[in-house]
Amino acid sequence: MKNNTNSQGNALLKTLRLIADPIKFLDSYNQINQDSFVVPVLGINSPPVVFFNSPEAIGEIFTIPSEKFDFSRATHVFRPLMGDSSIVLQEGRSHQRLRQLLVPPFHGERMRYYGATICEITQQVTQKWRSHSVISLPQYLPQITLDIILQIVFGFNTGERYERMQYLLTNLLEDVTKPLFSSLFFFPPLQQDWGDWSPWGNFLKRRAEIDRLIYAEITQRRTEFDPERTDILTLLLSARDETGAAMTDQELRDQLVSLLLLGYETTAGSLAWAFYLLHRHPAVLAQVRLEIASITPPSTNLDPEAIAKLPYLNAVTQETMRLHPIALIGTPRMAKVNLQIQDQALTPGSIVVPCIYLAHQRAATYPQPQQFQPERFLTKKYTPTEYLPFGGGARGCIGSAFAMYEMKLIIAQILTQFELKLIDPKPVKPVRRGITIVPSGKLEVAVTPLPTTIAK
């Protein structure tokens, strides 16, 4: 019994360490074993959790048939927020069906509809900067990415429902980023509804109010369906699977919330890193500005498609997400059967984790991996198991192309309107904020508006 108690205590301690400082946690184990390591980090009675970071192992994981894994049990922490029908929690045929329904709006011709909206929202939010000499980037970047999701994904534009959703989501997602609150999702025994005054009861109340607004929007949009609308909710309302069936209201709700959670704070965090890195490397910033100016003469609108194709801006975005990926790990999966992945023999119940962060830190793949060097993406094409900021295989992020497109347009829009200068020249540290890793501190910048270059 004593040994079991010690084991549970060690598992709990490791879980808390991972929650508090995941970068430090991963780096410490990476120093012990370069390619893989086993550690219990799912609370008391945690099963073995195996982290892999070599391209060979990650390639094996992505090609193992999905029926040999249980995905829902390994991703249970997302269930209270995303819902039972979320694509993140689905498996097998259900996952394939949702993926087929969700992928088209985020790729190809549809992307053109979103470019102008992304630029307009960025311009609207950053207009406030013109009356400030100093601003904090983490205060404004989430406003941009949230408005983009509310307009492009949900189809909200103005009105009481939009304003209420914006308020409720901002406050709830801000709380989710706090260590104490986010710990509730890792430890199911803490999920006790003792009324509105209790942490979990308060969360359930706020979630219910958000759900009421979402379901009201879905009902109204079904009743007043307008096929000319280009938002993603409209596309999902009209989408049909191979049997001709549409998504249910709950399926729609759960996918919308999942897209929100996976694309709001994550993209804002990546943008914060991009602006920090650009302004820590003046030569890189100067080259990006020159490249944007070469296709954006004064007094003209940004051309989203031309911006998206700029090679150096693309390399800067890729290198930012290599150095500071949106997610530290790919989708965890629980082994249902005995498996052999490289030198690790896995028994049923083991959790398999492709570690994106450590894969991006391998010196064999990326010489001087801790250095910000966008040029590496101009001179070499990396495989999907070497560079995987959005995960990979059948569980890769469906919004990856949209996120990259969005980041490039926001960066270009801001750089054509303002010159920014970091107030504090000292290096920042990566700190956990919700499900992503962001720069520490306020990340304040001095703002100098440039002559207006965006024609109305």
N, C-alpha and C positions, 0 to 999 in steps of 0.2 A: 504493500500500500504506500509506503514511504517513497519508493522509487516512482510509482505512478504519480504521486502528488508532485514530486520534483519535476517529472516530465511535463505535467500539465503547466506547472509554473514557468518552465523554460519556454514552452510553446506560447504562453500568454505574453511573456516578456519579449519574445522575438516578434510577435504580432504587433505589439505596441511600438517596438523600434521601427518596424517597417512603416507603420502608419505615420509616426512622427517625423522620420527623416529617411525616405525611401532611397535617395541617392547615396547617402552614406552607408545605408544598409547593404545595397547592392555592390557598392565598391568594395566593402570589407570582405564580402564572400568572393568577389571576383579575384582578389589578391591571393586567395587560397587555391582556387581551382579555376583555370582559365575558361574551360568549355562548359561545365555544368556543376551544379551543386544542389544538395537536398537540404531543405530546412522547413520545419513546421511553422507556417505563418497564417493559419486560419483559425486562430483562437485556441481555446482549450479543446483537447482531443483532436487536434488538427491532424489530418492525414499527411503523409509525406508530400511535400510540394517540391517539384524538381524544376529548376530554372536552367534553360538551355540558351546558349548564345552563339554557337558556331554555325556558319552557313550550312554545313552538312547536316547537323542535327535539326535545324529549323526546316530545312528542305524535307527531311524525313517526316517531321511532324505534320507539315502541310499536305503531305501525300498519303498519310495513313487514312484509310476509309473512315468517314465520320461515324459510322455505326459502332466503331470500336471505342468511341468516347461518349461521355455524358457531359453535355455543355451546360445544361440548366443548373445542375447542382454546383458546378464550379464557378458560376457567375451569380450566385444567389444574392450577393450584396446589392445588385442593381434592381432586384425585383420590386421592392417597395416604391421606388421612384418610377421605373419604366413600365411596370405592369406585367402580368402573366403572359400577354400576347406579344410582347416585344420581340423583335427579330433577334435581339441579343440572347434571349433565353430559349429560342426555338431550336429544334433539332430535326434532322432528317428531311422528310418531304415538306413538313410545315416551314422549315427554314428556307428551303429551296423556293417554295411558293412565294413567300414574302420577299425574298431577294429578287425574284423575277418581277414582282410588282413594284418594288421600290427603286431598282437600279435605273430604269429609263429616264426619270425626271432629272437625274444628276449627270447625264452624259450627253454628248453629241449636240444636236441642234438646239436642245432645250437650254443649254448654257448661255446662248446668245440673249435669251430673254432676261437673264439675271444681271448681266454686266452693267447696264445703265443704272439699274436699281441700286446695285452695290455702290457705284460711284456717287449717286445722288445722296444716299443715306450717309456715306462718309463725309460728304461735303456739308450736309445739314448739321451733323453732330459737331464737326470741327469748326463750324462758323463761330461757335462760342469761344474758340481759342483766340480770336482776333481782339477780344476785349481783355485778355489776360497776358501778363508778361511771363508767367510760369504756370505750367499745368503738370498734373500727375497722369502719366499715360495709363496706368491701371484703372484710373477713374473713368476714362473716356472710351478706351478700346472695347470693353464689354458692352457699352451702350451701342456701339456700332454693330457688333456681331449679334446682339440680341434683336435689334431692330431689323437686321437683315433676315434673321430667322422668322420673326413675327410676320414680316411682309412677304418674303419669298416662299417660306414653307407653309405658314398658317394662312396667309392671305389677308392678315389684318393690315389696315392702313391707318384709319383714324376712328374716333368714336369712344364711347364709354367702355365697351368691352376690351378694346385694344389697350386703353390706358390702365384698366384694372389688371389685365393680364401682365402688362409690363411691370406694374408695381409689385404684384404678388410673386412673379417669377424672379424679379431682381432680389427681393428680400429672402425668398426661400433658397435660391441658389447661393446667395451670399452666406447664409447659415450653413449650407451643406459643405462649404469650403472650410469651415472651422473644425479643428481636430476633435473637440469634444462631441460636437453634433454628428460629424461623419462617422465617429466610432460606433454610433448606434447601429449602423448598417452592417458592421462587421460582427456584431455580437447579438444574435437574435434574442437571447434572454433579456436584454435591455429594452426590447421592443414591447413595452407594456403601456397600454392606454389607461392611465389613471386620471383622465380628464384633461381639459385644455391647459391646465397649469403644468402638466408633466411634459417632458421633452418629446416623447413619442406621441402623446395625445395631441400636442400642439402641431406636430408635423402632419398628423392625419387630418386635422381640421383644415390646415392650409392646403393640403393636397386635394381635399374634397372640394374646396372653393375653386381651385384651378380647374379641376375636372368638370365642375358645373359649367364653367365658361367654355371649355373646349367642346363639351357635348352640345351645348347650346349653339355653338358655331357650326358644328357638324350637321345638326338638325336643320338649321336655317339654310345651310349651303345645299343640302339634299333637296329641300323644298323649293329653293329658288336657284336651282342649278344653272350656271352660266358657262357653257363650254368654251367661251371666248377668253375666260380668265386663264392666266398662265401660272398661278401659284401652284405649289406642289400638292396642297390639299385637294384642289380641283382635279389635278391629274390622278390622284389616288382614288378620288370618288368615282371616277370613270374607268379606272383600271379593272380588268377582269383576268382571272387566272385561266388556265387551259380548260377548265370545266365550265367557264362562263360565270363563275361566282365572283362577287365583289367582296371587299373587306367589310366586316361588321363594324359597328360604331366603336366597340372596344378595341378591335384591331387597329382602327384608324387612330384612336386616342393614344394607344401605347406606342405606335410608330412615331407619331408627332412628338410625343414627350421624349422618346429615345433620340430622335434627330436633334431636338433642342439640347438635351444634356450632352450629347456627343459633339455638338457643333458650336456651342455658345462660349463657355469658359475656355474650352480647349483652343479654339481659334484665337480668342483674345490673348491667351497666354503666349501662343506662338508669335503673334504680332508684337507683343511686348519684348520678347527675345530678339526679334528681327530688328526692331528700332534700337534696342540697346546695343546689339552687335554692330550694326551699321555705324552708330555714332561713337563706338569704341575703335572703329577702324576707318579713319577718314579717307584713305585711298579707295577702299571698297565703296564707301558712300559716294565719293566723287565719280567713280565709274558708273554707278547705278544712275546717278543724276544725269550724266552725259548720255547714257543709253536712252533714258526716258525722253530727254529733250530732243534727241535725234528724230523721234517720231511724233513729238507733241510740240509743234511750234506755238509761240505765245498767242493768246486769244483764241484758242481752239479747244474743243472738248477732248477729253481723253477718248481714245479709241480702244475699248476693252479688248477686242480681239487682237489688236496689234500689241497692246501691253502684255497680254498673256503669252505672246510668242517671243518676248525679249529673252535672249539666251542668258545674259548675265544676271538679270533680275530673277530668272528662274533658278539659276545656280545659287544665288543668295538665299532664296526661299528653301531650296533643297538642303543646303548646308546648315541653315538655321534649324531645320527639323531633324537633321542628323545629330547635331550637337545637343539639341534639346527637343526630343520627340514629344509629340502631343501626349502619347501614352508611353509609359515605361515598359509595358509588357503587351504582348498580343493576347488574344482571347484565351483564358485558361480553359483546360479541358480535363475531365476526370477519366482515367483509364477504366474501361469495363472488363478488359481481358489482360492477360500477361502481354507485355510489350518489351521490345528491345530497341532502344534509341541510342545509337552510338555505343558507348560503354556502360549505359545505364539500363539495368534490368528493372522493369516496372511491374508491380503487382496491381490487381484490380483495386480501385480506390485511390491510387496515386494521382496527384494533380500535376499535369504537364503544362509548363509555362514557357512560351517562346519569349525571351527577354530582349525587347527592342533596344533598350538603352545600352545594354552591354554589347549587343551585336554591333552597334554604332561606335563603340569605343575600342574595337579590336584593332590593335596596331598593325596586324598582318593585312587587314583590309584597308584601313585608313591610317597611313603614316602620320605621326603627330596628331593623334585623334582628338586631343583636347584643344587644338588650335582651330580657329575659324578661318577656313580656306575655301571659299566658294569655287576657286579655280579647279578644284579636284573634280567637280561635276562637269567641267568643260572638257576635260582631258580623258575621262574614263566613264564608261557606262557600267553601273553596278547592277548585280543580279537582284531579283526580288527577295532573296534570302540574305543578302548583304545589306541592302537598304530597304527598310520596311517601316517607315514612320506611321503607317496606317494598318499595320498588321499584314496578313497575307493569306493566301489559300482561299478556301471557300468561306472563311470568316473575316476576310479583309473588309475594311470600312467602305460602305457603299458611297459615302460622300467624299472620298479622297480627292477626286478630280475637282469637285466643287470647292473644297477647302483650299486647295492650291490656287485655284483661279481667284477666289475671294481674297486671299492674302496678297497676291500680286497687285490686284486692283486697288486695295486699300493702301498699300505701301506707296504705289505710284500717285494716287490721289493726294495723299498727305504731303509727299515730297514735292509736288508741283505747287502746293499752296503755302508751305512753311519751311523755314530753316529752323532746326531744333538743335539744342546744345545741352548735353547732360549737365545738370547742376552739380552732382557729386561725381567726381572722376574715379572714385574708388570702385573696384570690381564688386559686382553683386554676387549673391549666392543663390543657387537654386533651392527653392522652398516649395513644399507641397501646398497646393490650394485645390481642395476638392479632389478631382480625379486627374489633375494635371500638375505640372511643375512649372513655376513661374519665377521671375527674378524677385529677389528680396527687396524690401523697402518700397518707397513711394515712386521710384523711378521718375523723378521730376526733371522736366526739361524747360529751358528758356525758349520761348516762342517768338519768332520773328516772321510776321506774315510777308509773303512775297507778293509782288504785283499780281493782280487777278489774272489768271491764265485760263480760267474755265468760263467759257461763254455760256450765258443763260439763254 
